[in-house]
Amino acid sequence: MDAYENYYEGKTVLITGGSGAIGSNLTRAIANLKARLVVVLDDLSAAYEWNIPPLSNVLFVKGSVTDEVALKRVFAVKPNIVYHLAAFFANQNSVDYPQRDLMTNGLGTLLVYQYAQMCGTERVVYASSGCSIYGSAAPLPLKEDFMSMHLTTPYQITKMLGELYANFFYHHYGLPVVKTRFFNSYGPGEVPGQYRNVIPNFIFWALSGLPLPFTGSGEETRDFTYVMDIVDALLRAGYFEKAVGQEMNIASGSEVNILEMAERINELTGNTAGIVRAAPRVWDTKKRLLGCIDRAKEVIGYEPKMAFEEGLLTTIQWFRDNWESIQRDAEFAPGGSSAVQGVVVKK
Ligand SMILES: NC(=O)c1ccc[n+]([C@@H]2O[C@H](COP(=O)([O-])OP(=O)(O)OC[C@H]3O[C@@H](n4cnc5c(N)ncnc54)[C@H](O)[C@@H]3O)[C@@H](O)[C@H]2O)c1
């Protein structure tokens, strides 16, 4: 094991949003690295108890990052490291419910930093977002020093706000915060739904024998990052001293065409229902996304490992292994304003 992995042995770690798509994988990884205790604070608004790793050193606390009683309870264990992943997720959800977005991603994040600062937490790692900083017209590959004031959803605004608060707490109080900007996570652990990412939703519809709704022109690309590569980056961000005060892209560093990805998912799952055109989303103005990962390489030794095709296969296998729970819990609202317009998916 590397030094950054050994570091977690005996540590007390708080993971907000630790039941979610990325958080559940991070919780399992840190618990397996022999942490003394991993406390998960999650209100289960977008996650399911069955997805929380049932390990003896994991303590699940159901509660919100906006509730100070819950925060007092989880900070009472004096965590060495706090991973702040809880968020109102994501773009379309925030367009539909902008006030809830601000409460969780704005106030909730501010409170987590305040409690971490009061408790003398040794490291806070903030889950920022590559789609929330750079706007729609930045030169590719996206580099950390560029930013846009013309963001297209409340989610992008509040995820950036989380970084701005992080910088305030770092400069004013010396809170050791690291800002990790994820690019399009995918992998085991993400239950599909109206407000979820494109890969789990496409796999869900493909395994249900339904056509995949495509909202783009065919030219769009994304930088899809395998969830365990993100988890590895988070473990590194919690350890390396040089990371404190920094912001860094956590991406795969390569572009995947979304239409080709949809075709590949249909092939890999044996879905013959094809692809249908769906209404474009007004806020979805990014043609291409590609993150530059030089800084993360340099600062924390980050190196994405998962090949895209293999990552898709692993994700499809996770769907097959958990199909009953996924079918029960996947939430789609036919006729809603999300990407699933035009497709009726029955639960
Ligand atoms: N998934 C991605 O592609 C991606 C990309 C960039 C950034 N991020 C960020 O990474 C983090 C994790 O993303 P994810 O994909 O695992 O999302 P997720 O929705 O699966 O996880 C977020 C978790 O936070 C919980 N939560 C929501 N509101 C809460 C509240 N008020 N109090 C406590 N818990 C609350 C949800 O129940 C969920 O378990 C988020 O902060 C997200 O903004 C994700």
The ligand as a MOL file (V3000), in Angstrom:
LIG
                    3D

  0  0  0     0  0            999 V3000
M  V30 BEGIN CTAB
M  V30 COUNTS 44 48 0 0 0
M  V30 BEGIN ATOM
M  V30 1 N -21.5540 12.8220 -10.1210 0
M  V30 2 C -20.8740 13.7190 -10.8180 0
M  V30 3 O -20.6780 13.5750 -12.0230 0
M  V30 4 C -20.3070 14.9260 -10.1320 0
M  V30 5 C -19.5690 15.8480 -10.8970 0
M  V30 6 C -19.0580 16.9690 -10.2760 0
M  V30 7 C -19.2620 17.1570 -8.9200 0
M  V30 8 N -19.9890 16.2650 -8.2110 0 CHG=1
M  V30 9 C -20.1880 16.5220 -6.7790 0
M  V30 10 O -19.7690 15.3820 -6.0660 0
M  V30 11 C -20.5960 15.1860 -4.9270 0
M  V30 12 C -21.1680 13.7870 -4.9200 0
M  V30 13 O -21.8790 13.5920 -6.1160 0
M  V30 14 P -22.7120 12.2690 -6.3690 0
M  V30 15 O -22.7140 12.0070 -7.8110 0
M  V30 16 O -22.2650 11.1990 -5.4420 0 CHG=-1
M  V30 17 O -24.1590 12.7820 -5.9820 0
M  V30 18 P -25.2640 12.0820 -5.0950 0
M  V30 19 O -26.5210 12.8510 -5.2950 0
M  V30 20 O -25.3010 10.6270 -5.3730 0
M  V30 21 O -24.7020 12.2940 -3.6290 0
M  V30 22 C -25.0380 13.3720 -2.8430 0
M  V30 23 C -25.5470 12.8290 -1.5260 0
M  V30 24 O -25.8880 13.9500 -0.6990 0
M  V30 25 C -27.0910 13.6200 -0.0220 0
M  V30 26 N -27.7170 14.8840 0.3430 0
M  V30 27 C -28.4120 15.7490 -0.4420 0
M  V30 28 N -28.8170 16.8100 0.2780 0
M  V30 29 C -28.3490 16.6240 1.5430 0
M  V30 30 C -28.4350 17.3630 2.7360 0
M  V30 31 N -29.0940 18.5350 2.8000 0
M  V30 32 N -27.8350 16.8670 3.8490 0
M  V30 33 C -27.1760 15.6880 3.8180 0
M  V30 34 N -27.0850 14.9220 2.7080 0
M  V30 35 C -27.6490 15.3930 1.5890 0
M  V30 36 C -27.8960 12.7950 -1.0030 0
M  V30 37 O -28.8650 11.9760 -0.3530 0
M  V30 38 C -26.7980 11.9750 -1.6630 0
M  V30 39 O -26.5770 10.7610 -0.9890 0
M  V30 40 C -21.6450 16.3010 -4.9700 0
M  V30 41 O -21.2120 17.3410 -4.1530 0
M  V30 42 C -21.6410 16.7310 -6.4190 0
M  V30 43 O -22.0300 18.0750 -6.5600 0
M  V30 44 C -20.5170 15.1570 -8.7800 0
M  V30 END ATOM
M  V30 BEGIN BOND
M  V30 1 1 1 2
M  V30 2 2 2 3
M  V30 3 1 2 4
M  V30 4 1 4 5
M  V30 5 2 4 44
M  V30 6 2 5 6
M  V30 7 1 6 7
M  V30 8 2 7 8
M  V30 9 1 8 9
M  V30 10 1 8 44
M  V30 11 1 9 10
M  V30 12 1 9 42
M  V30 13 1 10 11
M  V30 14 1 11 12
M  V30 15 1 11 40
M  V30 16 1 12 13
M  V30 17 1 13 14
M  V30 18 2 14 15
M  V30 19 1 14 16
M  V30 20 1 14 17
M  V30 21 1 17 18
M  V30 22 2 18 19
M  V30 23 1 18 20
M  V30 24 1 18 21
M  V30 25 1 21 22
M  V30 26 1 22 23
M  V30 27 1 23 24
M  V30 28 1 23 38
M  V30 29 1 24 25
M  V30 30 1 25 26
M  V30 31 1 25 36
M  V30 32 1 26 27
M  V30 33 1 26 35
M  V30 34 2 27 28
M  V30 35 1 28 29
M  V30 36 1 29 30
M  V30 37 2 29 35
M  V30 38 1 30 31
M  V30 39 2 30 32
M  V30 40 1 32 33
M  V30 41 2 33 34
M  V30 42 1 34 35
M  V30 43 1 36 37
M  V30 44 1 36 38
M  V30 45 1 38 39
M  V30 46 1 40 41
M  V30 47 1 40 42
M  V30 48 1 42 43
M  V30 END BOND
M  V30 END CTAB
M  END
